[in-house]
């Protein structure tokens, strides 16, 4: 899972595109059959848009079996009951046509050409409507969109994050300058059309880069963050926070991961690549002690705040490299009963896995967002004294080739070799 603000390859990174015309508050219609998307081939974000959901699951299951079936039985997919409009993190890139009219959308696959789209079948409909409104407002406020070729223009992107369970909505306006013309009136006009918005943030990105967000940001309405809940726990979501884009399936994924860990209330749990502390916090009521490790200082700050907010007393969050931390634990004679590992799409590293083998946990729960990198890591892990007890794929990204997989690995007994 990507821990920064760059789109993750094959993770359904479709950005919202608003319809043409000058109607600021007109909500585009998105109720259509998947096969009717006119730009899916240009976009590349939903590779299975013309395939029935049952057939998608069948194909994905076959692929997971081909890649990692030799390590154990691949159980049935954890499917999504309503596999549409599931993305609660929505990004639109803004530009303009030859006449200077604002256009918002997604980069054409492999390029920086913006593809206009009427609506997206995968993304949150409220976010869709908000971006439509913003696009319609730019001309009346005389705000110029950014031109990547010459570097001129103010308005670059809009990022919207929706709390699925709380209903809170954050709008992030990515500009080349911290100065938004007629800021107060802009906010007032946007809130008039969408009073459901709980916070608006200006993020400044003045660099010629593929990164969406810059380093500086300021809330111009509300607190600058929102909250959402997963598995009964509350989490703060900032503009740069890593938070799964499909909250419905996230609940299923994390619940299954904690279930596979087999916690009895006595175990020491190590949550590596912990991000904002999600898995460790969810596991904490069933564990004796939770140790969460994350190298990103902003994520560490959020993880500590989230633990405090949920009144978790048995968790400690460390700002450290997980590989080094495990070696330090092993050298100090400390032990972890369970290790949760949730690496990025590229998978883990030999250094990390070597450190984990030194720590020698009883069980490893591996949450993977790429069957390909998972296959590479399982080859190493299973050669170092572990076996795959359970392999469960989870459909986090319907209508795409991507899928998550959660694997329980246990130490082989000495007699079993």
Residue, then its C-alpha position, 0 to 999 in steps of 0.5 A: x500500500x502506497x504510503x505517500x501521495x503518489x498514485x499506486x500503479x494498477x490501484x484504480x487511480x481514476x481521477x474524477x472528471x466533471x461534465x462540460x458546461x457552466x452549471x456549477x451545482x449540477x450533479x452528473x448522472x453516474x447511474x449507468x451500466x459499467x460497459x457504457x464508460x466511453x473512456x475506459x480504454x484511454x483511462x486504463x483505471x478499470x481494466x474489467x469495466x466490461x466484465x461481470x462481477x462474478x467473472x472478475x472474481x473468477x479471473x482474479x482467483x485463478x491468477x492468485x492460484x497461479x501465483x501462490x497456490x503452490x504455498x497452500x489452498x487459496x480460499x474463496x474471495x471475500x467479495x464486495x456486495x455492492x461493487x461500485x462507487x467504493x472509492x472514498x479518496x478521489x483525485x481530479x487533475x485540472x487543466x483547460x481546453x484551447x479556449x481556456x475553459x476549465x477541464x478536470x479529469x484523469x491523466x491518460x494512461x502513460x501520459x500527462x494528457x488529461x482525459x475528460x470523463x462524464x462520470x466514474x463508476x468506481x468513485x464516491x458520488x458526493x465527491x463527484x458532485x463537489x468536483x463538478x461544482x468546483x470546476x463550474x466555479x473557476x471561471x466566475x472567480x477568474x481562477x486559471x488552471x495550471x498549465x504543465x507545459x509553461x508552468x503558469x496557472x494556479x489551480x492544479x488538483x482537487x483531492x477529496x476524502x470522504x469518511x464512509x461511516x462518519x459522513x465527514x468530507x474533506x476537500x483539498x485544493x492543490x494550488x501553485x500559490x497559498x493565495x486563493x483569490x476571493x477565498x472567503x467568497x469561494x468557500x461560501x459559494x462551495x458550502x452553499x452547494x455542498x453544506x456536507x463539506x466539513x473541512x477545506x484545505x489549501x495545499x501548495x505544490x509549486x514544483x514541476x512534479x508528478x506528486x499530487x500534494x506539496x509540503x505546505x498546507x493550511x485549512x481555510x474552513x474547518x479543522x483541516x482533517x476528518x474522522x472515520x471509523x473502522x472495526x469500531x475504532x476512530x481514525x483521524x484522516x489528514x490530506x496526506x494520511x494513508x487510509x484505504x480507499x475502499x472502507x467497506x472492504x477494509x473492514x473485512x480485510x482488517x477483521x480477517x487479519x486480526x482473526x487469523x492472528x489468533x489472539x487470546x489477550x496475552x500475545x505481544x504483537x508487532x505491527x510493521x509498516x503501521x502507517x497511522x496505526x490502523x491494524x495495531x489499534x484494531x488488534x489491541x483489544x485482543x492482544x497483551x501488548x502492541x508495538x507499532x513501528x513506522x518510519x514516517x514521522x507524520x504517520x507516527x504522530x497520527x498513529x499516537x494521536x489515534x491510539x490516544x483518541x481510542x483510549x488504547x493503553x497497551x500500544x506503543x508507537x515507535x518512529x523507526x525503520x521496522x527492519x532495524x527495530x526487529x534486529x534490536x528486539x532480537x538482540x535485546x532478547x525480546x520476542x513477538x508472538x505475532x508480526x503484522x506486515x503490510x508492505x507497499x506494492x513492491x513487497x517486502x525487502x530481503x533486509x526486512x525479511x532477514x530481520x523478521x527471521x532473527x526475531x522469529x515470531x510464532x505467527x506472521x500475518x502478511x497483508x499484500x496488495x500485489x499477488x506478484x510481490x507476495x509470491x516472491x516474498x512467500x518463496x523466501x519466507x517458506x524457505x525460512x521455517x514458515x508455512x502458509x496456513x491460510x490464504x484469503x484474497x480480498x476484492x478491494x478494487x472491483x473492476x480492476x485487476x488488483x486484489x489484496x491477499x491476507x496470508x497467515x504464516x506459522x512456524x514449522x515444527x522441528x519434526x516437520x523440517 
